[in-house]
Amino acid sequence: MTDTFQLEQQAWMQVPETLRVMQALGAAGQDVRFVGGCVRDALAGREIKDIDIATPDLPEVVIELLTSAGIKAIPTGIEHGTITAVCNHKTYEITTLRLDLETDGRHAKVAYTDNWVEDAARRDLTINALSCSPTGQVFDPFGGIEDLRQRHVRFVGDAATRIEEDALRLLRFFRFQAWYGGENIDPAGLAATREKAHLLKGLSAERIRSELLRLLAAPDPVHVVRSMLENGIFHNFLSEVKDTEVFERFILLEGRRDPLVRLVALTAGAAMEKLKVLPERLRFSGAEQQHFLSLALPEQRVNLMLERQEMRRVLYRLGAGLVSDLLRLNMAVNSQTFDSDAARKIKEQIANWRPVFFPLQGRDLLAAGMKPGPRVGRVMKATEEWWIEQDFKPVASECVAFALSKERL
């Protein structure tokens, strides 16, 4: 039996674009509902990111209904029954109710259905199996609302079966535990993750990276990460994780929540050779790879021993954000805190840093009579070093004068 609950009308339900899409899909009286994350987060009082919708209508009918209402319909995942509606630049994913016929741990062969419970039964967790009518009536076939209240993250049905259907659900279990769960982890779910952890080896690097970074972005993922290590989960996809001590100390020190920096802290004990190839193995984007390596294998070491002038040099070269992260990572490795006067002064220096810009350009030297050639670059570099030593105070004319004096040497 499916329990129901009345949700107060939400602002995102009432925006013109949402109303227009729902009215178009329900034009023939069809039962159309919001599903997934938007329902879960509305009940939890959290910000809504994406609005997903489900309907018994086939994808071809969905396209026809949207188009007839003047709404753009994009067949983004039509082979899986998903259409993207674009209304006044807002997007909505609309999926036909489905049931699984065959699964292989990565992909599923599905059939369409008009049964809402059958569709909900193929979802991973009870808190993700909720649906909601346009009037706010929430349908809860598996006790997801109570689980949400109790901060109990639980698989729909048999946990091992859910993981066998799609191994990514194993990581999703831990990710949702970090975001929605309490200190206690569901015993049946945890046992299933231990038993099925080897299935993670069959997942694509892209899917693993996405789930891992979303897990590490949780406000406080420490107890979940510790549990993953203790239960042998990391061994199957991130063997670089040997312990969580540095990670736990870093969480207490961090100045901003950045999952990539947290990943560096989590893999702090790994060999340099492994860290060098980790971004490629996990298929990081170019920017992610550069960011990770700048933290894991920094060109400039940052620690509490740096003198004020040297810290200013490092801040100029690297920027306050990177310097702050590098300092805290180093402190976590060395079990240091901000309790000392020296640590507090460096923290304050980083917080008060404002970027400065070298006032000299190559064309200034050419205008002053210096001949073009490689010598210009060398003189520019020497002048910049002098400018840094002078605490960034010399103005452009003083830099030109210094450069010309170097040119005459």
TORKOL-4160 file (C-alpha; in steps of 0.2 Angstrom, whole numbers, padded with zeros to 4 digits, m for minus):
409
<pt num="1" X="0000" Y="0000" Z="0000"/>
<pt num="2" X="0006" Y="0017" Z="m0005"/>
<pt num="3" X="0006" Y="0030" Z="0009"/>
<pt num="4" X="0002" Y="0048" Z="0005"/>
<pt num="5" X="0007" Y="0065" Z="0012"/>
<pt num="6" X="0001" Y="0082" Z="0009"/>
<pt num="7" X="0016" Y="0094" Z="0004"/>
<pt num="8" X="0013" Y="0112" Z="0006"/>
<pt num="9" X="0014" Y="0121" Z="m0011"/>
<pt num="10" X="0032" Y="0125" Z="m0016"/>
<pt num="11" X="0037" Y="0141" Z="m0025"/>
<pt num="12" X="0046" Y="0130" Z="m0039"/>
<pt num="13" X="0029" Y="0121" Z="m0042"/>
<pt num="14" X="0021" Y="0138" Z="m0045"/>
<pt num="15" X="0033" Y="0147" Z="m0057"/>
<pt num="16" X="0025" Y="0150" Z="m0074"/>
<pt num="17" X="0036" Y="0138" Z="m0083"/>
<pt num="18" X="0033" Y="0123" Z="m0072"/>
<pt num="19" X="0014" Y="0126" Z="m0072"/>
<pt num="20" X="0015" Y="0127" Z="m0091"/>
<pt num="21" X="0024" Y="0111" Z="m0093"/>
<pt num="22" X="0013" Y="0101" Z="m0081"/>
<pt num="23" X="m0002" Y="0108" Z="m0089"/>
<pt num="24" X="0004" Y="0102" Z="m0106"/>
<pt num="25" X="0008" Y="0085" Z="m0100"/>
<pt num="26" X="m0008" Y="0083" Z="m0091"/>
<pt num="27" X="m0019" Y="0090" Z="m0105"/>
<pt num="28" X="m0028" Y="0074" Z="m0108"/>
<pt num="29" X="m0031" Y="0071" Z="m0089"/>
<pt num="30" X="m0015" Y="0060" Z="m0087"/>
<pt num="31" X="m0008" Y="0057" Z="m0070"/>
<pt num="32" X="0008" Y="0067" Z="m0071"/>
<pt num="33" X="0020" Y="0069" Z="m0055"/>
<pt num="34" X="0036" Y="0077" Z="m0049"/>
<pt num="35" X="0048" Y="0063" Z="m0045"/>
<pt num="36" X="0065" Y="0060" Z="m0037"/>
<pt num="37" X="0076" Y="0074" Z="m0030"/>
<pt num="38" X="0065" Y="0089" Z="m0030"/>
<pt num="39" X="0052" Y="0079" Z="m0020"/>
<pt num="40" X="0065" Y="0073" Z="m0008"/>
<pt num="41" X="0073" Y="0090" Z="m0005"/>
<pt num="42" X="0056" Y="0099" Z="m0004"/>
<pt num="43" X="0051" Y="0087" Z="0010"/>
<pt num="44" X="0069" Y="0090" Z="0018"/>
<pt num="45" X="0067" Y="0109" Z="0017"/>
<pt num="46" X="0082" Y="0110" Z="0005"/>
<pt num="47" X="0086" Y="0120" Z="m0011"/>
<pt num="48" X="0079" Y="0112" Z="m0026"/>
<pt num="49" X="0091" Y="0110" Z="m0040"/>
<pt num="50" X="0083" Y="0101" Z="m0054"/>
<pt num="51" X="0064" Y="0097" Z="m0058"/>
<pt num="52" X="0061" Y="0079" Z="m0064"/>
<pt num="53" X="0044" Y="0074" Z="m0070"/>
<pt num="54" X="0037" Y="0056" Z="m0074"/>
<pt num="55" X="0022" Y="0052" Z="m0084"/>
<pt num="56" X="0013" Y="0035" Z="m0090"/>
<pt num="57" X="0013" Y="0043" Z="m0108"/>
<pt num="58" X="0026" Y="0036" Z="m0120"/>
<pt num="59" X="0040" Y="0047" Z="m0126"/>
<pt num="60" X="0032" Y="0051" Z="m0143"/>
<pt num="61" X="0016" Y="0057" Z="m0134"/>
<pt num="62" X="0026" Y="0068" Z="m0123"/>
<pt num="63" X="0035" Y="0076" Z="m0137"/>
<pt num="64" X="0018" Y="0079" Z="m0146"/>
<pt num="65" X="0010" Y="0086" Z="m0130"/>
<pt num="66" X="0025" Y="0098" Z="m0127"/>
<pt num="67" X="0026" Y="0103" Z="m0145"/>
<pt num="68" X="0007" Y="0107" Z="m0146"/>
<pt num="69" X="0009" Y="0118" Z="m0131"/>
<pt num="70" X="0023" Y="0128" Z="m0139"/>
<pt num="71" X="0037" Y="0120" Z="m0128"/>
<pt num="72" X="0053" Y="0114" Z="m0135"/>
<pt num="73" X="0055" Y="0095" Z="m0133"/>
<pt num="74" X="0073" Y="0088" Z="m0135"/>
<pt num="75" X="0075" Y="0068" Z="m0136"/>
<pt num="76" X="0090" Y="0069" Z="m0125"/>
<pt num="77" X="0087" Y="0051" Z="m0118"/>
<pt num="78" X="0073" Y="0045" Z="m0129"/>
<pt num="79" X="0080" Y="0027" Z="m0129"/>
<pt num="80" X="0078" Y="0027" Z="m0110"/>
<pt num="81" X="0061" Y="0036" Z="m0111"/>
<pt num="82" X="0068" Y="0053" Z="m0106"/>
<pt num="83" X="0063" Y="0069" Z="m0115"/>
<pt num="84" X="0070" Y="0086" Z="m0110"/>
<pt num="85" X="0057" Y="0101" Z="m0110"/>
<pt num="86" X="0064" Y="0118" Z="m0112"/>
<pt num="87" X="0052" Y="0132" Z="m0107"/>
<pt num="88" X="0058" Y="0150" Z="m0106"/>
<pt num="89" X="0076" Y="0144" Z="m0104"/>
<pt num="90" X="0071" Y="0132" Z="m0089"/>
<pt num="91" X="0074" Y="0114" Z="m0092"/>
<pt num="92" X="0064" Y="0099" Z="m0086"/>
<pt num="93" X="0068" Y="0080" Z="m0088"/>
<pt num="94" X="0052" Y="0070" Z="m0092"/>
<pt num="95" X="0053" Y="0051" Z="m0091"/>
<pt num="96" X="0040" Y="0038" Z="m0095"/>
<pt num="97" X="0036" Y="0026" Z="m0081"/>
<pt num="98" X="0047" Y="0011" Z="m0083"/>
<pt num="99" X="0051" Y="m0006" Z="m0076"/>
<pt num="100" X="0067" Y="m0016" Z="m0078"/>
<pt num="101" X="0067" Y="m0032" Z="m0088"/>
<pt num="102" X="0086" Y="m0036" Z="m0088"/>
<pt num="103" X="0101" Y="m0028" Z="m0079"/>
<pt num="104" X="0120" Y="m0031" Z="m0080"/>
<pt num="105" X="0127" Y="m0020" Z="m0066"/>
<pt num="106" X="0129" Y="m0005" Z="m0078"/>
<pt num="107" X="0114" Y="m0004" Z="m0090"/>
<pt num="108" X="0096" Y="m0010" Z="m0089"/>
<pt num="109" X="0084" Y="m0016" Z="m0102"/>
<pt num="110" X="0068" Y="m0007" Z="m0098"/>
<pt num="111" X="0049" Y="m0008" Z="m0103"/>
<pt num="112" X="0036" Y="0005" Z="m0101"/>
<pt num="113" X="0022" Y="0004" Z="m0089"/>
<pt num="114" X="0008" Y="0014" Z="m0082"/>
<pt num="115" X="0011" Y="0008" Z="m0064"/>
<pt num="116" X="0018" Y="0020" Z="m0052"/>
<pt num="117" X="0024" Y="0008" Z="m0039"/>
<pt num="118" X="0033" Y="m0003" Z="m0052"/>
<pt num="119" X="0042" Y="0013" Z="m0058"/>
<pt num="120" X="0046" Y="0017" Z="m0040"/>
<pt num="121" X="0052" Y="m0001" Z="m0036"/>
<pt num="122" X="0066" Y="0001" Z="m0049"/>
<pt num="123" X="0074" Y="0016" Z="m0039"/>
<pt num="124" X="0089" Y="0014" Z="m0028"/>
<pt num="125" X="0084" Y="0022" Z="m0011"/>
<pt num="126" X="0067" Y="0024" Z="m0002"/>
<pt num="127" X="0070" Y="0043" Z="m0001"/>
<pt num="128" X="0072" Y="0044" Z="m0020"/>
<pt num="129" X="0056" Y="0033" Z="m0024"/>
<pt num="130" X="0044" Y="0047" Z="m0019"/>
<pt num="131" X="0032" Y="0056" Z="m0032"/>
<pt num="132" X="0021" Y="0071" Z="m0030"/>
<pt num="133" X="0006" Y="0077" Z="m0039"/>
<pt num="134" X="0005" Y="0095" Z="m0045"/>
<pt num="135" X="m0006" Y="0099" Z="m0030"/>
<pt num="136" X="0007" Y="0093" Z="m0018"/>
<pt num="137" X="0000" Y="0075" Z="m0014"/>
<pt num="138" X="0016" Y="0065" Z="m0011"/>
<pt num="139" X="0015" Y="0046" Z="m0014"/>
<pt num="140" X="0027" Y="0035" Z="m0004"/>
<pt num="141" X="0027" Y="0017" Z="m0008"/>
<pt num="142" X="0042" Y="0012" Z="0002"/>
<pt num="143" X="0043" Y="0022" Z="0018"/>
<pt num="144" X="0054" Y="0036" Z="0011"/>
<pt num="145" X="0046" Y="0050" Z="0021"/>
<pt num="146" X="0049" Y="0042" Z="0038"/>
<pt num="147" X="0067" Y="0037" Z="0032"/>
<pt num="148" X="0070" Y="0055" Z="0028"/>
<pt num="149" X="0064" Y="0061" Z="0045"/>
<pt num="150" X="0075" Y="0048" Z="0054"/>
<pt num="151" X="0090" Y="0052" Z="0043"/>
<pt num="152" X="0089" Y="0033" Z="0038"/>
<pt num="153" X="0097" Y="0030" Z="0020"/>
<pt num="154" X="0090" Y="0013" Z="0015"/>
<pt num="155" X="0089" Y="0003" Z="m0002"/>
<pt num="156" X="0072" Y="m0001" Z="m0010"/>
<pt num="157" X="0069" Y="m0019" Z="m0007"/>
<pt num="158" X="0084" Y="m0031" Z="m0006"/>
<pt num="159" X="0100" Y="m0020" Z="m0005"/>
<pt num="160" X="0111" Y="m0033" Z="m0014"/>
<pt num="161" X="0099" Y="m0035" Z="m0028"/>
<pt num="162" X="0098" Y="m0016" Z="m0031"/>
<pt num="163" X="0117" Y="m0015" Z="m0031"/>
<pt num="164" X="0118" Y="m0030" Z="m0044"/>
<pt num="165" X="0106" Y="m0021" Z="m0055"/>
<pt num="166" X="0118" Y="m0005" Z="m0056"/>
<pt num="167" X="0134" Y="m0005" Z="m0046"/>
<pt num="168" X="0135" Y="0014" Z="m0046"/>
<pt num="169" X="0121" Y="0012" Z="m0033"/>
<pt num="170" X="0134" Y="0006" Z="m0020"/>
<pt num="171" X="0143" Y="0023" Z="m0021"/>
<pt num="172" X="0126" Y="0032" Z="m0022"/>
<pt num="173" X="0122" Y="0024" Z="m0005"/>
<pt num="174" X="0137" Y="0031" Z="0003"/>
<pt num="175" X="0134" Y="0048" Z="m0006"/>
<pt num="176" X="0116" Y="0050" Z="0001"/>
<pt num="177" X="0122" Y="0044" Z="0018"/>
<pt num="178" X="0134" Y="0058" Z="0018"/>
<pt num="179" X="0121" Y="0071" Z="0013"/>
<pt num="180" X="0105" Y="0064" Z="0021"/>
<pt num="181" X="0110" Y="0051" Z="0034"/>
<pt num="182" X="0114" Y="0051" Z="0052"/>
<pt num="183" X="0129" Y="0044" Z="0061"/>
<pt num="184" X="0122" Y="0026" Z="0060"/>
<pt num="185" X="0123" Y="0017" Z="0043"/>
<pt num="186" X="0109" Y="0005" Z="0038"/>
<pt num="187" X="0116" Y="m0012" Z="0043"/>
<pt num="188" X="0108" Y="m0022" Z="0028"/>
<pt num="189" X="0114" Y="m0009" Z="0016"/>
<pt num="190" X="0132" Y="m0008" Z="0023"/>
<pt num="191" X="0133" Y="m0027" Z="0022"/>
<pt num="192" X="0128" Y="m0027" Z="0004"/>
<pt num="193" X="0141" Y="m0014" Z="0000"/>
<pt num="194" X="0154" Y="m0025" Z="0007"/>
<pt num="195" X="0148" Y="m0041" Z="m0002"/>
<pt num="196" X="0146" Y="m0032" Z="m0019"/>
<pt num="197" X="0161" Y="m0019" Z="m0018"/>
<pt num="198" X="0170" Y="m0029" Z="m0031"/>
<pt num="199" X="0157" Y="m0024" Z="m0044"/>
<pt num="200" X="0164" Y="m0006" Z="m0044"/>
<pt num="201" X="0179" Y="m0012" Z="m0054"/>
<pt num="202" X="0167" Y="m0014" Z="m0069"/>
<pt num="203" X="0161" Y="0005" Z="m0068"/>
<pt num="204" X="0167" Y="0018" Z="m0080"/>
<pt num="205" X="0179" Y="0031" Z="m0072"/>
<pt num="206" X="0168" Y="0045" Z="m0077"/>
<pt num="207" X="0153" Y="0038" Z="m0066"/>
<pt num="208" X="0165" Y="0034" Z="m0052"/>
<pt num="209" X="0173" Y="0052" Z="m0052"/>
<pt num="210" X="0156" Y="0060" Z="m0052"/>
<pt num="211" X="0149" Y="0051" Z="m0037"/>
<pt num="212" X="0165" Y="0052" Z="m0028"/>
<pt num="213" X="0166" Y="0071" Z="m0029"/>
<pt num="214" X="0148" Y="0073" Z="m0025"/>
<pt num="215" X="0151" Y="0063" Z="m0009"/>
<pt num="216" X="0166" Y="0073" Z="m0004"/>
<pt num="217" X="0156" Y="0089" Z="m0007"/>
<pt num="218" X="0145" Y="0084" Z="0008"/>
<pt num="219" X="0146" Y="0096" Z="0023"/>
<pt num="220" X="0154" Y="0083" Z="0034"/>
<pt num="221" X="0158" Y="0066" Z="0025"/>
<pt num="222" X="0170" Y="0060" Z="0038"/>
<pt num="223" X="0160" Y="0046" Z="0046"/>
<pt num="224" X="0155" Y="0040" Z="0029"/>
<pt num="225" X="0172" Y="0040" Z="0022"/>
<pt num="226" X="0179" Y="0031" Z="0037"/>
<pt num="227" X="0166" Y="0018" Z="0035"/>
<pt num="228" X="0170" Y="0015" Z="0017"/>
<pt num="229" X="0188" Y="0012" Z="0021"/>
<pt num="230" X="0184" Y="0001" Z="0036"/>
<pt num="231" X="0173" Y="m0010" Z="0025"/>
<pt num="232" X="0185" Y="m0011" Z="0010"/>
<pt num="233" X="0176" Y="0000" Z="m0002"/>
<pt num="234" X="0190" Y="0011" Z="m0008"/>
<pt num="235" X="0201" Y="m0004" Z="m0012"/>
<pt num="236" X="0190" Y="m0007" Z="m0027"/>
<pt num="237" X="0191" Y="0010" Z="m0035"/>
<pt num="238" X="0203" Y="0021" Z="m0026"/>
<pt num="239" X="0217" Y="0010" Z="m0018"/>
<pt num="240" X="0227" Y="0026" Z="m0014"/>
<pt num="241" X="0217" Y="0029" Z="0001"/>
<pt num="242" X="0226" Y="0020" Z="0016"/>
<pt num="243" X="0219" Y="0029" Z="0031"/>
<pt num="244" X="0208" Y="0044" Z="0035"/>
<pt num="245" X="0218" Y="0053" Z="0048"/>
<pt num="246" X="0225" Y="0067" Z="0037"/>
<pt num="247" X="0207" Y="0069" Z="0029"/>
<pt num="248" X="0199" Y="0071" Z="0046"/>
<pt num="249" X="0211" Y="0083" Z="0052"/>
<pt num="250" X="0210" Y="0093" Z="0036"/>
<pt num="251" X="0191" Y="0094" Z="0037"/>
<pt num="252" X="0193" Y="0103" Z="0054"/>
<pt num="253" X="0205" Y="0115" Z="0046"/>
<pt num="254" X="0198" Y="0119" Z="0029"/>
<pt num="255" X="0193" Y="0136" Z="0024"/>
<pt num="256" X="0182" Y="0132" Z="0010"/>
<pt num="257" X="0173" Y="0116" Z="0005"/>
<pt num="258" X="0181" Y="0109" Z="m0011"/>
<pt num="259" X="0179" Y="0091" Z="m0015"/>
<pt num="260" X="0195" Y="0091" Z="m0025"/>
<pt num="261" X="0205" Y="0098" Z="m0011"/>
<pt num="262" X="0197" Y="0085" Z="0001"/>
<pt num="263" X="0202" Y="0071" Z="m0012"/>
<pt num="264" X="0220" Y="0077" Z="m0010"/>
<pt num="265" X="0219" Y="0076" Z="0009"/>
<pt num="266" X="0211" Y="0058" Z="0007"/>
<pt num="267" X="0225" Y="0052" Z="m0004"/>
<pt num="268" X="0239" Y="0061" Z="0006"/>
<pt num="269" X="0248" Y="0045" Z="0010"/>
<pt num="270" X="0249" Y="0039" Z="m0008"/>
<pt num="271" X="0265" Y="0037" Z="m0018"/>
<pt num="272" X="0270" Y="0052" Z="m0030"/>
<pt num="273" X="0269" Y="0040" Z="m0045"/>
<pt num="274" X="0251" Y="0035" Z="m0041"/>
<pt num="275" X="0245" Y="0053" Z="m0038"/>
<pt num="276" X="0252" Y="0059" Z="m0055"/>
<pt num="277" X="0241" Y="0047" Z="m0064"/>
<pt num="278" X="0226" Y="0047" Z="m0053"/>
<pt num="279" X="0217" Y="0062" Z="m0062"/>
<pt num="280" X="0219" Y="0053" Z="m0079"/>
<pt num="281" X="0213" Y="0037" Z="m0072"/>
<pt num="282" X="0198" Y="0045" Z="m0065"/>
<pt num="283" X="0195" Y="0055" Z="m0081"/>
<pt num="284" X="0196" Y="0072" Z="m0073"/>
<pt num="285" X="0193" Y="0087" Z="m0085"/>
<pt num="286" X="0209" Y="0098" Z="m0089"/>
<pt num="287" X="0204" Y="0110" Z="m0076"/>
<pt num="288" X="0201" Y="0097" Z="m0063"/>
<pt num="289" X="0218" Y="0088" Z="m0067"/>
<pt num="290" X="0228" Y="0105" Z="m0066"/>
<pt num="291" X="0219" Y="0109" Z="m0049"/>
<pt num="292" X="0222" Y="0092" Z="m0041"/>
<pt num="293" X="0240" Y="0091" Z="m0046"/>
<pt num="294" X="0244" Y="0109" Z="m0041"/>
<pt num="295" X="0238" Y="0103" Z="m0023"/>
<pt num="296" X="0245" Y="0085" Z="m0023"/>
<pt num="297" X="0262" Y="0089" Z="m0031"/>
<pt num="298" X="0264" Y="0108" Z="m0028"/>
<pt num="299" X="0279" Y="0117" Z="m0035"/>
<pt num="300" X="0280" Y="0128" Z="m0020"/>
<pt num="301" X="0279" Y="0121" Z="m0002"/>
<pt num="302" X="0268" Y="0131" Z="0010"/>
<pt num="303" X="0270" Y="0129" Z="0028"/>
<pt num="304" X="0270" Y="0138" Z="0045"/>
<pt num="305" X="0288" Y="0141" Z="0044"/>
<pt num="306" X="0288" Y="0153" Z="0030"/>
<pt num="307" X="0293" Y="0171" Z="0034"/>
<pt num="308" X="0281" Y="0185" Z="0030"/>
<pt num="309" X="0291" Y="0191" Z="0015"/>
<pt num="310" X="0292" Y="0174" Z="0008"/>
<pt num="311" X="0273" Y="0171" Z="0011"/>
<pt num="312" X="0270" Y="0187" Z="0001"/>
<pt num="313" X="0280" Y="0180" Z="m0013"/>
<pt num="314" X="0270" Y="0164" Z="m0013"/>
<pt num="315" X="0254" Y="0173" Z="m0012"/>
<pt num="316" X="0259" Y="0184" Z="m0027"/>
<pt num="317" X="0264" Y="0168" Z="m0037"/>
<pt num="318" X="0250" Y="0156" Z="m0032"/>
<pt num="319" X="0235" Y="0167" Z="m0026"/>
<pt num="320" X="0227" Y="0166" Z="m0009"/>
<pt num="321" X="0215" Y="0152" Z="m0013"/>
<pt num="322" X="0228" Y="0140" Z="m0018"/>
<pt num="323" X="0240" Y="0145" Z="m0004"/>
<pt num="324" X="0227" Y="0143" Z="0009"/>
<pt num="325" X="0223" Y="0126" Z="0003"/>
<pt num="326" X="0241" Y="0121" Z="0003"/>
<pt num="327" X="0244" Y="0128" Z="0020"/>
<pt num="328" X="0230" Y="0118" Z="0027"/>
<pt num="329" X="0235" Y="0102" Z="0019"/>
<pt num="330" X="0252" Y="0104" Z="0025"/>
<pt num="331" X="0246" Y="0107" Z="0043"/>
<pt num="332" X="0234" Y="0092" Z="0042"/>
<pt num="333" X="0249" Y="0081" Z="0037"/>
<pt num="334" X="0259" Y="0088" Z="0052"/>
<pt num="335" X="0245" Y="0087" Z="0064"/>
<pt num="336" X="0245" Y="0106" Z="0067"/>
<pt num="337" X="0232" Y="0118" Z="0071"/>
<pt num="338" X="0228" Y="0137" Z="0071"/>
<pt num="339" X="0231" Y="0138" Z="0090"/>
<pt num="340" X="0248" Y="0146" Z="0089"/>
<pt num="341" X="0251" Y="0165" Z="0087"/>
<pt num="342" X="0262" Y="0161" Z="0071"/>
<pt num="343" X="0248" Y="0150" Z="0063"/>
<pt num="344" X="0235" Y="0164" Z="0067"/>
<pt num="345" X="0246" Y="0177" Z="0059"/>
<pt num="346" X="0249" Y="0168" Z="0043"/>
<pt num="347" X="0230" Y="0164" Z="0042"/>
<pt num="348" X="0227" Y="0183" Z="0044"/>
<pt num="349" X="0240" Y="0187" Z="0031"/>
<pt num="350" X="0232" Y="0175" Z="0018"/>
<pt num="351" X="0215" Y="0182" Z="0022"/>
<pt num="352" X="0220" Y="0200" Z="0020"/>
<pt num="353" X="0230" Y="0197" Z="0004"/>
<pt num="354" X="0225" Y="0207" Z="m0011"/>
<pt num="355" X="0232" Y="0203" Z="m0028"/>
<pt num="356" X="0245" Y="0215" Z="m0035"/>
<pt num="357" X="0251" Y="0217" Z="m0053"/>
<pt num="358" X="0268" Y="0219" Z="m0060"/>
<pt num="359" X="0268" Y="0236" Z="m0068"/>
<pt num="360" X="0281" Y="0233" Z="m0081"/>
<pt num="361" X="0278" Y="0226" Z="m0099"/>
<pt num="362" X="0290" Y="0222" Z="m0113"/>
<pt num="363" X="0284" Y="0236" Z="m0123"/>
<pt num="364" X="0289" Y="0248" Z="m0109"/>
<pt num="365" X="0307" Y="0243" Z="m0111"/>
<pt num="366" X="0306" Y="0244" Z="m0130"/>
<pt num="367" X="0299" Y="0262" Z="m0129"/>
<pt num="368" X="0314" Y="0266" Z="m0117"/>
<pt num="369" X="0326" Y="0260" Z="m0131"/>
<pt num="370" X="0330" Y="0242" Z="m0127"/>
<pt num="371" X="0333" Y="0232" Z="m0142"/>
<pt num="372" X="0321" Y="0218" Z="m0146"/>
<pt num="373" X="0326" Y="0200" Z="m0142"/>
<pt num="374" X="0328" Y="0186" Z="m0129"/>
<pt num="375" X="0337" Y="0199" Z="m0118"/>
<pt num="376" X="0320" Y="0208" Z="m0115"/>
<pt num="377" X="0313" Y="0193" Z="m0107"/>
<pt num="378" X="0328" Y="0190" Z="m0095"/>
<pt num="379" X="0328" Y="0208" Z="m0090"/>
<pt num="380" X="0309" Y="0208" Z="m0087"/>
<pt num="381" X="0311" Y="0192" Z="m0075"/>
<pt num="382" X="0325" Y="0200" Z="m0066"/>
<pt num="383" X="0316" Y="0216" Z="m0063"/>
<pt num="384" X="0300" Y="0207" Z="m0057"/>
<pt num="385" X="0311" Y="0198" Z="m0044"/>
<pt num="386" X="0318" Y="0215" Z="m0039"/>
<pt num="387" X="0300" Y="0222" Z="m0038"/>
<pt num="388" X="0295" Y="0207" Z="m0027"/>
<pt num="389" X="0310" Y="0210" Z="m0015"/>
<pt num="390" X="0305" Y="0228" Z="m0014"/>
<pt num="391" X="0288" Y="0222" Z="m0007"/>
<pt num="392" X="0279" Y="0226" Z="m0024"/>
<pt num="393" X="0281" Y="0245" Z="m0021"/>
<pt num="394" X="0291" Y="0252" Z="m0036"/>
<pt num="395" X="0280" Y="0260" Z="m0049"/>
<pt num="396" X="0282" Y="0258" Z="m0068"/>
<pt num="397" X="0295" Y="0271" Z="m0070"/>
<pt num="398" X="0306" Y="0264" Z="m0056"/>
<pt num="399" X="0305" Y="0247" Z="m0064"/>
<pt num="400" X="0310" Y="0254" Z="m0081"/>
<pt num="401" X="0325" Y="0263" Z="m0073"/>
<pt num="402" X="0330" Y="0246" Z="m0064"/>
<pt num="403" X="0328" Y="0237" Z="m0080"/>
<pt num="404" X="0339" Y="0249" Z="m0090"/>
<pt num="405" X="0352" Y="0247" Z="m0077"/>
<pt num="406" X="0352" Y="0228" Z="m0078"/>
<pt num="407" X="0353" Y="0230" Z="m0097"/>
<pt num="408" X="0369" Y="0240" Z="m0096"/>
<pt num="409" X="0377" Y="0226" Z="m0086"/>
